[in-house]
Amino acid sequence: MLKTVKVAVSMSSEDFKVIEEIRKRDGITRSGVVVKAVRLLRDKSEKEKMIKAYENGYKKYPEKLIEIKAIEKACIETLSDEVWE
């Protein structure tokens, strides 16, 4: 089981009102709101790192013209079979 740690946080009354609104709407505790916010920030940061790595990979190893043409051809063939109304 994970060990929990208690923290005290100072914030504006407006930010506290937001926490209260979320807490009441979602039926969770204040701690639950803060934990959820921290996890969302962590996940956002991880996603940004993965996107940056993906972009750097394309910069380092860009697609070759032959690959682009093959993808283009596959897309055209696939989409041409679709019924467009």
PDB file of N, CA, C and O in Angstrom:
ATOM      1  N   MET A   1       0.834  -1.172   0.000  1.00  0.00           N
ATOM      2  CA  MET A   1       0.000   0.000   0.000  1.00  0.00           C
ATOM      3  C   MET A   1       0.886   1.245   0.000  1.00  0.00           C
ATOM      4  O   MET A   1       1.918   1.289   0.670  1.00  0.00           O
ATOM      5  N   LEU A   2       0.465   2.257  -0.763  1.00  0.00           N
ATOM      6  CA  LEU A   2       1.240   3.473  -0.846  1.00  0.00           C
ATOM      7  C   LEU A   2       1.068   4.314   0.411  1.00  0.00           C
ATOM      8  O   LEU A   2      -0.012   4.377   0.998  1.00  0.00           O
ATOM      9  N   LYS A   3       2.142   4.949   0.801  1.00  0.00           N
ATOM     10  CA  LYS A   3       2.107   5.827   1.965  1.00  0.00           C
ATOM     11  C   LYS A   3       1.563   7.181   1.530  1.00  0.00           C
ATOM     12  O   LYS A   3       1.990   7.724   0.511  1.00  0.00           O
ATOM     13  N   THR A   4       0.632   7.724   2.287  1.00  0.00           N
ATOM     14  CA  THR A   4       0.108   9.047   1.976  1.00  0.00           C
ATOM     15  C   THR A   4       0.837  10.096   2.789  1.00  0.00           C
ATOM     16  O   THR A   4       1.319   9.827   3.890  1.00  0.00           O
ATOM     17  N   VAL A   5       0.911  11.299   2.232  1.00  0.00           N
ATOM     18  CA  VAL A   5       1.592  12.409   2.883  1.00  0.00           C
ATOM     19  C   VAL A   5       0.631  13.583   2.921  1.00  0.00           C
ATOM     20  O   VAL A   5      -0.043  13.872   1.932  1.00  0.00           O
ATOM     21  N   LYS A   6       0.569  14.245   4.035  1.00  0.00           N
ATOM     22  CA  LYS A   6      -0.307  15.398   4.179  1.00  0.00           C
ATOM     23  C   LYS A   6       0.494  16.656   3.857  1.00  0.00           C
ATOM     24  O   LYS A   6       1.632  16.806   4.302  1.00  0.00           O
ATOM     25  N   VAL A   7      -0.113  17.570   3.070  1.00  0.00           N
ATOM     26  CA  VAL A   7       0.535  18.829   2.727  1.00  0.00           C
ATOM     27  C   VAL A   7      -0.440  19.980   2.961  1.00  0.00           C
ATOM     28  O   VAL A   7      -1.656  19.811   2.870  1.00  0.00           O
ATOM     29  N   ALA A   8       0.105  21.127   3.257  1.00  0.00           N
ATOM     30  CA  ALA A   8      -0.697  22.339   3.374  1.00  0.00           C
ATOM     31  C   ALA A   8      -0.364  23.213   2.174  1.00  0.00           C
ATOM     32  O   ALA A   8       0.804  23.392   1.830  1.00  0.00           O
ATOM     33  N   VAL A   9      -1.396  23.753   1.542  1.00  0.00           N
ATOM     34  CA  VAL A   9      -1.194  24.541   0.335  1.00  0.00           C
ATOM     35  C   VAL A   9      -1.921  25.876   0.491  1.00  0.00           C
ATOM     36  O   VAL A   9      -3.076  25.916   0.914  1.00  0.00           O
ATOM     37  N   SER A  10      -1.249  26.947   0.152  1.00  0.00           N
ATOM     38  CA  SER A  10      -1.891  28.258   0.147  1.00  0.00           C
ATOM     39  C   SER A  10      -2.297  28.590  -1.275  1.00  0.00           C
ATOM     40  O   SER A  10      -1.548  28.340  -2.220  1.00  0.00           O
ATOM     41  N   MET A  11      -3.505  29.163  -1.426  1.00  0.00           N
ATOM     42  CA  MET A  11      -3.988  29.523  -2.760  1.00  0.00           C
ATOM     43  C   MET A  11      -4.973  30.668  -2.628  1.00  0.00           C
ATOM     44  O   MET A  11      -5.437  30.998  -1.537  1.00  0.00           O
ATOM     45  N   SER A  12      -5.274  31.258  -3.762  1.00  0.00           N
ATOM     46  CA  SER A  12      -6.245  32.349  -3.760  1.00  0.00           C
ATOM     47  C   SER A  12      -7.639  31.800  -3.456  1.00  0.00           C
ATOM     48  O   SER A  12      -7.904  30.612  -3.643  1.00  0.00           O
ATOM     49  N   SER A  13      -8.505  32.661  -2.996  1.00  0.00           N
ATOM     50  CA  SER A  13      -9.874  32.229  -2.709  1.00  0.00           C
ATOM     51  C   SER A  13     -10.575  31.792  -3.991  1.00  0.00           C
ATOM     52  O   SER A  13     -11.441  30.918  -3.957  1.00  0.00           O
ATOM     53  N   GLU A  14     -10.207  32.393  -5.118  1.00  0.00           N
ATOM     54  CA  GLU A  14     -10.797  31.990  -6.402  1.00  0.00           C
ATOM     55  C   GLU A  14     -10.409  30.564  -6.755  1.00  0.00           C
ATOM     56  O   GLU A  14     -11.252  29.783  -7.195  1.00  0.00           O
ATOM     57  N   ASP A  15      -9.138  30.218  -6.567  1.00  0.00           N
ATOM     58  CA  ASP A  15      -8.703  28.843  -6.837  1.00  0.00           C
ATOM     59  C   ASP A  15      -9.397  27.870  -5.890  1.00  0.00           C
ATOM     60  O   ASP A  15      -9.763  26.765  -6.293  1.00  0.00           O
ATOM     61  N   PHE A  16      -9.581  28.274  -4.634  1.00  0.00           N
ATOM     62  CA  PHE A  16     -10.269  27.413  -3.670  1.00  0.00           C
ATOM     63  C   PHE A  16     -11.718  27.190  -4.102  1.00  0.00           C
ATOM     64  O   PHE A  16     -12.244  26.084  -3.982  1.00  0.00           O
ATOM     65  N   LYS A  17     -12.358  28.245  -4.605  1.00  0.00           N
ATOM     66  CA  LYS A  17     -13.737  28.108  -5.089  1.00  0.00           C
ATOM     67  C   LYS A  17     -13.810  27.103  -6.238  1.00  0.00           C
ATOM     68  O   LYS A  17     -14.757  26.323  -6.334  1.00  0.00           O
ATOM     69  N   VAL A  18     -12.805  27.132  -7.101  1.00  0.00           N
ATOM     70  CA  VAL A  18     -12.771  26.173  -8.224  1.00  0.00           C
ATOM     71  C   VAL A  18     -12.665  24.749  -7.685  1.00  0.00           C
ATOM     72  O   VAL A  18     -13.366  23.851  -8.151  1.00  0.00           O
ATOM     73  N   ILE A  19     -11.798  24.546  -6.714  1.00  0.00           N
ATOM     74  CA  ILE A  19     -11.654  23.217  -6.110  1.00  0.00           C
ATOM     75  C   ILE A  19     -12.981  22.760  -5.511  1.00  0.00           C
ATOM     76  O   ILE A  19     -13.384  21.610  -5.685  1.00  0.00           O
ATOM     77  N   GLU A  20     -13.655  23.666  -4.807  1.00  0.00           N
ATOM     78  CA  GLU A  20     -14.936  23.332  -4.195  1.00  0.00           C
ATOM     79  C   GLU A  20     -15.988  22.979  -5.243  1.00  0.00           C
ATOM     80  O   GLU A  20     -16.765  22.041  -5.061  1.00  0.00           O
ATOM     81  N   GLU A  21     -16.010  23.730  -6.337  1.00  0.00           N
ATOM     82  CA  GLU A  21     -16.971  23.441  -7.407  1.00  0.00           C
ATOM     83  C   GLU A  21     -16.718  22.053  -8.000  1.00  0.00           C
ATOM     84  O   GLU A  21     -17.650  21.279  -8.215  1.00  0.00           O
ATOM     85  N   ILE A  22     -15.457  21.757  -8.258  1.00  0.00           N
ATOM     86  CA  ILE A  22     -15.096  20.445  -8.826  1.00  0.00           C
ATOM     87  C   ILE A  22     -15.424  19.338  -7.835  1.00  0.00           C
ATOM     88  O   ILE A  22     -15.974  18.302  -8.209  1.00  0.00           O
ATOM     89  N   ARG A  23     -15.087  19.559  -6.589  1.00  0.00           N
ATOM     90  CA  ARG A  23     -15.320  18.563  -5.541  1.00  0.00           C
ATOM     91  C   ARG A  23     -16.801  18.218  -5.437  1.00  0.00           C
ATOM     92  O   ARG A  23     -17.176  17.046  -5.393  1.00  0.00           O
ATOM     93  N   LYS A  24     -17.636  19.253  -5.399  1.00  0.00           N
ATOM     94  CA  LYS A  24     -19.083  19.029  -5.278  1.00  0.00           C
ATOM     95  C   LYS A  24     -19.652  18.378  -6.538  1.00  0.00           C
ATOM     96  O   LYS A  24     -20.477  17.468  -6.457  1.00  0.00           O
ATOM     97  N   ARG A  25     -19.207  18.849  -7.691  1.00  0.00           N
ATOM     98  CA  ARG A  25     -19.707  18.309  -8.955  1.00  0.00           C
ATOM     99  C   ARG A  25     -19.351  16.835  -9.120  1.00  0.00           C
ATOM    100  O   ARG A  25     -20.183  16.024  -9.527  1.00  0.00           O
ATOM    101  N   ASP A  26     -18.090  16.497  -8.795  1.00  0.00           N
ATOM    102  CA  ASP A  26     -17.609  15.132  -9.021  1.00  0.00           C
ATOM    103  C   ASP A  26     -17.794  14.209  -7.820  1.00  0.00           C
ATOM    104  O   ASP A  26     -17.569  13.003  -7.915  1.00  0.00           O
ATOM    105  N   GLY A  27     -18.209  14.788  -6.680  1.00  0.00           N
ATOM    106  CA  GLY A  27     -18.417  13.975  -5.488  1.00  0.00           C
ATOM    107  C   GLY A  27     -17.139  13.377  -4.929  1.00  0.00           C
ATOM    108  O   GLY A  27     -17.119  12.231  -4.480  1.00  0.00           O
ATOM    109  N   ILE A  28     -16.070  14.167  -4.963  1.00  0.00           N
ATOM    110  CA  ILE A  28     -14.792  13.693  -4.418  1.00  0.00           C
ATOM    111  C   ILE A  28     -14.289  14.670  -3.356  1.00  0.00           C
ATOM    112  O   ILE A  28     -14.832  15.762  -3.194  1.00  0.00           O
ATOM    113  N   THR A  29     -13.268  14.268  -2.653  1.00  0.00           N
ATOM    114  CA  THR A  29     -12.705  15.117  -1.600  1.00  0.00           C
ATOM    115  C   THR A  29     -11.801  16.193  -2.203  1.00  0.00           C
ATOM    116  O   THR A  29     -11.442  16.134  -3.379  1.00  0.00           O
ATOM    117  N   ARG A  30     -11.444  17.172  -1.380  1.00  0.00           N
ATOM    118  CA  ARG A  30     -10.479  18.187  -1.839  1.00  0.00           C
ATOM    119  C   ARG A  30      -9.161  17.510  -2.213  1.00  0.00           C
ATOM    120  O   ARG A  30      -8.538  17.842  -3.222  1.00  0.00           O
ATOM    121  N   SER A  31      -8.757  16.565  -1.388  1.00  0.00           N
ATOM    122  CA  SER A  31      -7.521  15.827  -1.696  1.00  0.00           C
ATOM    123  C   SER A  31      -7.646  15.128  -3.033  1.00  0.00           C
ATOM    124  O   SER A  31      -6.696  15.091  -3.815  1.00  0.00           O
ATOM    125  N   GLY A  32      -8.816  14.575  -3.292  1.00  0.00           N
ATOM    126  CA  GLY A  32      -9.048  13.897  -4.564  1.00  0.00           C
ATOM    127  C   GLY A  32      -8.906  14.839  -5.744  1.00  0.00           C
ATOM    128  O   GLY A  32      -8.363  14.464  -6.784  1.00  0.00           O
ATOM    129  N   VAL A  33      -9.397  16.073  -5.584  1.00  0.00           N
ATOM    130  CA  VAL A  33      -9.274  17.075  -6.650  1.00  0.00           C
ATOM    131  C   VAL A  33      -7.805  17.402  -6.895  1.00  0.00           C
ATOM    132  O   VAL A  33      -7.364  17.471  -8.042  1.00  0.00           O
ATOM    133  N   VAL A  34      -7.055  17.603  -5.828  1.00  0.00           N
ATOM    134  CA  VAL A  34      -5.637  17.956  -5.964  1.00  0.00           C
ATOM    135  C   VAL A  34      -4.856  16.796  -6.576  1.00  0.00           C
ATOM    136  O   VAL A  34      -4.022  17.008  -7.456  1.00  0.00           O
ATOM    137  N   VAL A  35      -5.115  15.587  -6.124  1.00  0.00           N
ATOM    138  CA  VAL A  35      -4.428  14.407  -6.671  1.00  0.00           C
ATOM    139  C   VAL A  35      -4.737  14.269  -8.160  1.00  0.00           C
ATOM    140  O   VAL A  35      -3.843  14.011  -8.967  1.00  0.00           O
ATOM    141  N   LYS A  36      -6.016  14.444  -8.519  1.00  0.00           N
ATOM    142  CA  LYS A  36      -6.408  14.353  -9.920  1.00  0.00           C
ATOM    143  C   LYS A  36      -5.684  15.405 -10.752  1.00  0.00           C
ATOM    144  O   LYS A  36      -5.217  15.113 -11.853  1.00  0.00           O
ATOM    145  N   ALA A  37      -5.587  16.638 -10.228  1.00  0.00           N
ATOM    146  CA  ALA A  37      -4.898  17.718 -10.941  1.00  0.00           C
ATOM    147  C   ALA A  37      -3.416  17.391 -11.132  1.00  0.00           C
ATOM    148  O   ALA A  37      -2.865  17.606 -12.211  1.00  0.00           O
ATOM    149  N   VAL A  38      -2.782  16.881 -10.100  1.00  0.00           N
ATOM    150  CA  VAL A  38      -1.358  16.527 -10.189  1.00  0.00           C
ATOM    151  C   VAL A  38      -1.152  15.439 -11.228  1.00  0.00           C
ATOM    152  O   VAL A  38      -0.211  15.504 -12.020  1.00  0.00           O
ATOM    153  N   ARG A  39      -2.016  14.449 -11.231  1.00  0.00           N
ATOM    154  CA  ARG A  39      -1.887  13.353 -12.203  1.00  0.00           C
ATOM    155  C   ARG A  39      -2.125  13.845 -13.630  1.00  0.00           C
ATOM    156  O   ARG A  39      -1.445  13.414 -14.561  1.00  0.00           O
ATOM    157  N   LEU A  40      -3.092  14.746 -13.796  1.00  0.00           N
ATOM    158  CA  LEU A  40      -3.325  15.309 -15.125  1.00  0.00           C
ATOM    159  C   LEU A  40      -2.104  16.082 -15.614  1.00  0.00           C
ATOM    160  O   LEU A  40      -1.722  15.972 -16.779  1.00  0.00           O
ATOM    161  N   LEU A  41      -1.493  16.862 -14.725  1.00  0.00           N
ATOM    162  CA  LEU A  41      -0.284  17.608 -15.099  1.00  0.00           C
ATOM    163  C   LEU A  41       0.862  16.663 -15.450  1.00  0.00           C
ATOM    164  O   LEU A  41       1.598  16.889 -16.410  1.00  0.00           O
ATOM    165  N   ARG A  42       1.001  15.596 -14.653  1.00  0.00           N
ATOM    166  CA  ARG A  42       2.051  14.603 -14.937  1.00  0.00           C
ATOM    167  C   ARG A  42       1.819  13.952 -16.293  1.00  0.00           C
ATOM    168  O   ARG A  42       2.748  13.820 -17.090  1.00  0.00           O
ATOM    169  N   ASP A  43       0.579  13.545 -16.554  1.00  0.00           N
ATOM    170  CA  ASP A  43       0.255  12.891 -17.822  1.00  0.00           C
ATOM    171  C   ASP A  43       0.468  13.833 -18.999  1.00  0.00           C
ATOM    172  O   ASP A  43       0.956  13.421 -20.051  1.00  0.00           O
ATOM    173  N   LYS A  44       0.098  15.104 -18.820  1.00  0.00           N
ATOM    174  CA  LYS A  44       0.299  16.100 -19.883  1.00  0.00           C
ATOM    175  C   LYS A  44       1.781  16.260 -20.183  1.00  0.00           C
ATOM    176  O   LYS A  44       2.183  16.332 -21.344  1.00  0.00           O
ATOM    177  N   SER A  45       2.588  16.316 -19.137  1.00  0.00           N
ATOM    178  CA  SER A  45       4.033  16.457 -19.312  1.00  0.00           C
ATOM    179  C   SER A  45       4.618  15.248 -20.029  1.00  0.00           C
ATOM    180  O   SER A  45       5.458  15.399 -20.916  1.00  0.00           O
ATOM    181  N   GLU A  46       4.181  14.050 -19.651  1.00  0.00           N
ATOM    182  CA  GLU A  46       4.661  12.824 -20.304  1.00  0.00           C
ATOM    183  C   GLU A  46       4.260  12.803 -21.772  1.00  0.00           C
ATOM    184  O   GLU A  46       5.055  12.429 -22.634  1.00  0.00           O
ATOM    185  N   LYS A  47       3.020  13.207 -22.056  1.00  0.00           N
ATOM    186  CA  LYS A  47       2.546  13.234 -23.439  1.00  0.00           C
ATOM    187  C   LYS A  47       3.366  14.219 -24.264  1.00  0.00           C
ATOM    188  O   LYS A  47       3.733  13.926 -25.402  1.00  0.00           O
ATOM    189  N   GLU A  48       3.655  15.390 -23.690  1.00  0.00           N
ATOM    190  CA  GLU A  48       4.469  16.383 -24.397  1.00  0.00           C
ATOM    191  C   GLU A  48       5.870  15.850 -24.686  1.00  0.00           C
ATOM    192  O   GLU A  48       6.428  16.116 -25.751  1.00  0.00           O
ATOM    193  N   LYS A  49       6.441  15.096 -23.742  1.00  0.00           N
ATOM    194  CA  LYS A  49       7.762  14.487 -23.960  1.00  0.00           C
ATOM    195  C   LYS A  49       7.713  13.481 -25.108  1.00  0.00           C
ATOM    196  O   LYS A  49       8.617  13.436 -25.942  1.00  0.00           O
ATOM    197  N   MET A  50       6.653  12.675 -25.143  1.00  0.00           N
ATOM    198  CA  MET A  50       6.517  11.669 -26.198  1.00  0.00           C
ATOM    199  C   MET A  50       6.331  12.330 -27.563  1.00  0.00           C
ATOM    200  O   MET A  50       6.890  11.869 -28.558  1.00  0.00           O
ATOM    201  N   ILE A  51       5.551  13.405 -27.611  1.00  0.00           N
ATOM    202  CA  ILE A  51       5.346  14.125 -28.869  1.00  0.00           C
ATOM    203  C   ILE A  51       6.661  14.724 -29.341  1.00  0.00           C
ATOM    204  O   ILE A  51       6.983  14.667 -30.528  1.00  0.00           O
ATOM    205  N   LYS A  52       7.424  15.299 -28.415  1.00  0.00           N
ATOM    206  CA  LYS A  52       8.714  15.900 -28.765  1.00  0.00           C
ATOM    207  C   LYS A  52       9.667  14.827 -29.313  1.00  0.00           C
ATOM    208  O   LYS A  52      10.371  15.061 -30.296  1.00  0.00           O
ATOM    209  N   ALA A  53       9.684  13.660 -28.677  1.00  0.00           N
ATOM    210  CA  ALA A  53      10.542  12.565 -29.147  1.00  0.00           C
ATOM    211  C   ALA A  53      10.111  12.115 -30.540  1.00  0.00           C
ATOM    212  O   ALA A  53      10.955  11.838 -31.392  1.00  0.00           O
ATOM    213  N   TYR A  54       8.805  12.042 -30.774  1.00  0.00           N
ATOM    214  CA  TYR A  54       8.260  11.668 -32.077  1.00  0.00           C
ATOM    215  C   TYR A  54       8.685  12.682 -33.133  1.00  0.00           C
ATOM    216  O   TYR A  54       9.150  12.310 -34.211  1.00  0.00           O
ATOM    217  N   GLU A  55       8.521  13.969 -32.815  1.00  0.00           N
ATOM    218  CA  GLU A  55       8.921  15.024 -33.752  1.00  0.00           C
ATOM    219  C   GLU A  55      10.417  14.977 -34.040  1.00  0.00           C
ATOM    220  O   GLU A  55      10.837  15.121 -35.188  1.00  0.00           O
ATOM    221  N   ASN A  56      11.217  14.776 -33.004  1.00  0.00           N
ATOM    222  CA  ASN A  56      12.676  14.705 -33.191  1.00  0.00           C
ATOM    223  C   ASN A  56      13.059  13.512 -34.046  1.00  0.00           C
ATOM    224  O   ASN A  56      14.000  13.585 -34.836  1.00  0.00           O
ATOM    225  N   GLY A  57      12.327  12.405 -33.888  1.00  0.00           N
ATOM    226  CA  GLY A  57      12.586  11.231 -34.714  1.00  0.00           C
ATOM    227  C   GLY A  57      12.346  11.531 -36.189  1.00  0.00           C
ATOM    228  O   GLY A  57      13.128  11.122 -37.047  1.00  0.00           O
ATOM    229  N   TYR A  58      11.257  12.249 -36.482  1.00  0.00           N
ATOM    230  CA  TYR A  58      10.981  12.611 -37.870  1.00  0.00           C
ATOM    231  C   TYR A  58      12.004  13.596 -38.417  1.00  0.00           C
ATOM    232  O   TYR A  58      12.345  13.553 -39.599  1.00  0.00           O
ATOM    233  N   LYS A  59      12.498  14.490 -37.548  1.00  0.00           N
ATOM    234  CA  LYS A  59      13.521  15.434 -38.000  1.00  0.00           C
ATOM    235  C   LYS A  59      14.828  14.698 -38.303  1.00  0.00           C
ATOM    236  O   LYS A  59      15.536  15.017 -39.259  1.00  0.00           O
ATOM    237  N   LYS A  60      15.125  13.706 -37.462  1.00  0.00           N
ATOM    238  CA  LYS A  60      16.364  12.954 -37.635  1.00  0.00           C
ATOM    239  C   LYS A  60      16.267  11.969 -38.796  1.00  0.00           C
ATOM    240  O   LYS A  60      17.230  11.779 -39.539  1.00  0.00           O
ATOM    241  N   TYR A  61      15.104  11.345 -38.947  1.00  0.00           N
ATOM    242  CA  TYR A  61      14.888  10.353 -40.000  1.00  0.00           C
ATOM    243  C   TYR A  61      13.617  10.698 -40.786  1.00  0.00           C
ATOM    244  O   TYR A  61      12.596  10.027 -40.636  1.00  0.00           O
ATOM    245  N   PRO A  62      13.675  11.729 -41.612  1.00  0.00           N
ATOM    246  CA  PRO A  62      12.470  12.131 -42.355  1.00  0.00           C
ATOM    247  C   PRO A  62      12.070  11.056 -43.368  1.00  0.00           C
ATOM    248  O   PRO A  62      12.887  10.244 -43.802  1.00  0.00           O
ATOM    249  N   GLU A  63      10.791  11.082 -43.725  1.00  0.00           N
ATOM    250  CA  GLU A  63      10.304  10.128 -44.719  1.00  0.00           C
ATOM    251  C   GLU A  63      10.952  10.409 -46.062  1.00  0.00           C
ATOM    252  O   GLU A  63      11.218  11.556 -46.422  1.00  0.00           O
ATOM    253  N   LYS A  64      11.194   9.347 -46.780  1.00  0.00           N
ATOM    254  CA  LYS A  64      11.744   9.479 -48.124  1.00  0.00           C
ATOM    255  C   LYS A  64      10.589   9.672 -49.100  1.00  0.00           C
ATOM    256  O   LYS A  64       9.458   9.277 -48.817  1.00  0.00           O
ATOM    257  N   LEU A  65      10.873  10.272 -50.236  1.00  0.00           N
ATOM    258  CA  LEU A  65       9.851  10.543 -51.229  1.00  0.00           C
ATOM    259  C   LEU A  65       9.113   9.271 -51.647  1.00  0.00           C
ATOM    260  O   LEU A  65       7.897   9.302 -51.835  1.00  0.00           O
ATOM    261  N   ILE A  66       9.819   8.171 -51.791  1.00  0.00           N
ATOM    262  CA  ILE A  66       9.191   6.913 -52.192  1.00  0.00           C
ATOM    263  C   ILE A  66       8.185   6.440 -51.138  1.00  0.00           C
ATOM    264  O   ILE A  66       7.139   5.887 -51.475  1.00  0.00           O
ATOM    265  N   GLU A  67       8.509   6.662 -49.866  1.00  0.00           N
ATOM    266  CA  GLU A  67       7.599   6.286 -48.793  1.00  0.00           C
ATOM    267  C   GLU A  67       6.344   7.164 -48.807  1.00  0.00           C
ATOM    268  O   GLU A  67       5.232   6.675 -48.604  1.00  0.00           O
ATOM    269  N   ILE A  68       6.532   8.444 -49.047  1.00  0.00           N
ATOM    270  CA  ILE A  68       5.401   9.374 -49.109  1.00  0.00           C
ATOM    271  C   ILE A  68       4.472   8.989 -50.255  1.00  0.00           C
ATOM    272  O   ILE A  68       3.251   8.984 -50.100  1.00  0.00           O
ATOM    273  N   LYS A  69       5.049   8.671 -51.387  1.00  0.00           N
ATOM    274  CA  LYS A  69       4.240   8.286 -52.555  1.00  0.00           C
ATOM    275  C   LYS A  69       3.482   6.983 -52.290  1.00  0.00           C
ATOM    276  O   LYS A  69       2.334   6.848 -52.713  1.00  0.00           O
ATOM    277  N   ALA A  70       4.095   6.034 -51.605  1.00  0.00           N
ATOM    278  CA  ALA A  70       3.432   4.759 -51.292  1.00  0.00           C
ATOM    279  C   ALA A  70       2.251   5.004 -50.344  1.00  0.00           C
ATOM    280  O   ALA A  70       1.186   4.414 -50.520  1.00  0.00           O
ATOM    281  N   ILE A  71       2.433   5.858 -49.357  1.00  0.00           N
ATOM    282  CA  ILE A  71       1.353   6.180 -48.425  1.00  0.00           C
ATOM    283  C   ILE A  71       0.237   6.911 -49.160  1.00  0.00           C
ATOM    284  O   ILE A  71      -0.943   6.624 -48.959  1.00  0.00           O
ATOM    285  N   GLU A  72       0.610   7.836 -49.992  1.00  0.00           N
ATOM    286  CA  GLU A  72      -0.365   8.588 -50.786  1.00  0.00           C
ATOM    287  C   GLU A  72      -1.198   7.638 -51.644  1.00  0.00           C
ATOM    288  O   GLU A  72      -2.420   7.769 -51.712  1.00  0.00           O
ATOM    289  N   LYS A  73      -0.545   6.695 -52.291  1.00  0.00           N
ATOM    290  CA  LYS A  73      -1.231   5.729 -53.153  1.00  0.00           C
ATOM    291  C   LYS A  73      -2.186   4.862 -52.335  1.00  0.00           C
ATOM    292  O   LYS A  73      -3.319   4.618 -52.749  1.00  0.00           O
ATOM    293  N   ALA A  74      -1.731   4.405 -51.187  1.00  0.00           N
ATOM    294  CA  ALA A  74      -2.571   3.564 -50.329  1.00  0.00           C
ATOM    295  C   ALA A  74      -3.799   4.333 -49.854  1.00  0.00           C
ATOM    296  O   ALA A  74      -4.895   3.777 -49.789  1.00  0.00           O
ATOM    297  N   CYS A  75      -3.617   5.597 -49.527  1.00  0.00           N
ATOM    298  CA  CYS A  75      -4.751   6.430 -49.092  1.00  0.00           C
ATOM    299  C   CYS A  75      -5.765   6.609 -50.214  1.00  0.00           C
ATOM    300  O   CYS A  75      -6.971   6.494 -49.999  1.00  0.00           O
ATOM    301  N   ILE A  76      -5.271   6.888 -51.396  1.00  0.00           N
ATOM    302  CA  ILE A  76      -6.167   7.087 -52.545  1.00  0.00           C
ATOM    303  C   ILE A  76      -6.941   5.811 -52.841  1.00  0.00           C
ATOM    304  O   ILE A  76      -8.147   5.855 -53.088  1.00  0.00           O
ATOM    305  N   GLU A  77      -6.256   4.682 -52.819  1.00  0.00           N
ATOM    306  CA  GLU A  77      -6.923   3.409 -53.089  1.00  0.00           C
ATOM    307  C   GLU A  77      -7.965   3.095 -52.019  1.00  0.00           C
ATOM    308  O   GLU A  77      -9.058   2.626 -52.337  1.00  0.00           O
ATOM    309  N   THR A  78      -7.646   3.344 -50.791  1.00  0.00           N
ATOM    310  CA  THR A  78      -8.567   3.067 -49.689  1.00  0.00           C
ATOM    311  C   THR A  78      -9.778   3.978 -49.749  1.00  0.00           C
ATOM    312  O   THR A  78     -10.913   3.519 -49.626  1.00  0.00           O
ATOM    313  N   LEU A  79      -9.540   5.269 -49.937  1.00  0.00           N
ATOM    314  CA  LEU A  79     -10.640   6.230 -49.940  1.00  0.00           C
ATOM    315  C   LEU A  79     -11.497   6.130 -51.190  1.00  0.00           C
ATOM    316  O   LEU A  79     -12.678   6.479 -51.153  1.00  0.00           O
ATOM    317  N   SER A  80     -10.935   5.665 -52.291  1.00  0.00           N
ATOM    318  CA  SER A  80     -11.722   5.558 -53.520  1.00  0.00           C
ATOM    319  C   SER A  80     -12.772   4.455 -53.419  1.00  0.00           C
ATOM    320  O   SER A  80     -13.747   4.469 -54.169  1.00  0.00           O
ATOM    321  N   ASP A  81     -12.592   3.497 -52.503  1.00  0.00           N
ATOM    322  CA  ASP A  81     -13.571   2.440 -52.291  1.00  0.00           C
ATOM    323  C   ASP A  81     -14.732   2.892 -51.425  1.00  0.00           C
ATOM    324  O   ASP A  81     -15.757   2.213 -51.371  1.00  0.00           O
ATOM    325  N   GLU A  82     -14.597   4.019 -50.748  1.00  0.00           N
ATOM    326  CA  GLU A  82     -15.644   4.536 -49.865  1.00  0.00           C
ATOM    327  C   GLU A  82     -16.772   5.165 -50.659  1.00  0.00           C
ATOM    328  O   GLU A  82     -16.554   5.763 -51.713  1.00  0.00           O
ATOM    329  N   VAL A  83     -17.977   5.022 -50.139  1.00  0.00           N
ATOM    330  CA  VAL A  83     -19.139   5.669 -50.748  1.00  0.00           C
ATOM    331  C   VAL A  83     -19.224   7.072 -50.162  1.00  0.00           C
ATOM    332  O   VAL A  83     -19.342   7.240 -48.948  1.00  0.00           O
ATOM    333  N   TRP A  84     -19.163   8.065 -51.020  1.00  0.00           N
ATOM    334  CA  TRP A  84     -19.214   9.458 -50.575  1.00  0.00           C
ATOM    335  C   TRP A  84     -20.564  10.041 -50.962  1.00  0.00           C
ATOM    336  O   TRP A  84     -20.924  10.062 -52.139  1.00  0.00           O
ATOM    337  N   GLU A  85     -21.295  10.505 -49.988  1.00  0.00           N
ATOM    338  CA  GLU A  85     -22.620  11.082 -50.262  1.00  0.00           C
ATOM    339  C   GLU A  85     -22.639  12.556 -50.002  1.00  0.00           C
ATOM    340  O   GLU A  85     -23.673  13.201 -50.180  1.00  0.00           O
TER     341      GLU A  85
END
